[in-house]
């Protein structure tokens, strides 16, 4: 499989977060979980993940604000951000400044696996 990619999961629903974390580990990656946006931003600054999988509707900072702050942190340039959410994508303009892609809940394991693979393939060997 090659080297692992660092993946940050920001998800307030514990069961969903654990499911995504397990999938990432099974794929050979190194996941960390945050259950809110503030913690997610702190972990992102420390771990510099290749990929962030973030819920949108969370208490405190929502996923859009988390994504905006990640985009404004030049130490995180190149980090891909995928929304894993029950909310449909917003306008194209907001997509450009926030998320690289959306995965709608409920998602299939295969769909999420394909997205993770696509966004981490470039990172393998660089961790």
Rosetta blueprint (number, residue, H / E / L):
1 X L
2 X L
3 X L
4 X L
5 X L
6 X E
7 X E
8 X E
9 X E
10 X E
11 X L
12 X L
13 X L
14 X H
15 X H
16 X H
17 X H
18 X H
19 X H
20 X H
21 X H
22 X H
23 X H
24 X H
25 X H
26 X H
27 X L
28 X L
29 X L
30 X E
31 X E
32 X E
33 X E
34 X E
35 X L
36 X L
37 X H
38 X H
39 X H
40 X H
41 X H
42 X H
43 X H
44 X H
45 X H
46 X H
47 X H
48 X L
49 X L
50 X L
51 X E
52 X E
53 X E
54 X E
55 X L
56 X L
57 X L
58 X L
59 X L
60 X L
61 X L
62 X L
63 X H
64 X H
65 X H
66 X H
67 X H
68 X H
69 X H
70 X H
71 X H
72 X H
73 X L
74 X H
75 X H
76 X H
77 X L
78 X L
79 X L
80 X E
81 X E
82 X E
83 X E
84 X E
85 X E
86 X L
87 X L
88 X L
89 X L
90 X L
91 X L
92 X H
93 X H
94 X H
95 X H
96 X H
97 X H
98 X L
99 X L
100 X L
101 X E
102 X E
103 X E
104 X E
105 X L
106 X L
107 X L
108 X L
109 X H
110 X H
111 X H
112 X H
113 X H
114 X H
115 X H
116 X H
117 X H
118 X H
119 X H
120 X H
121 X H
122 X H
123 X H
124 X L
125 X L
126 X L
127 X L
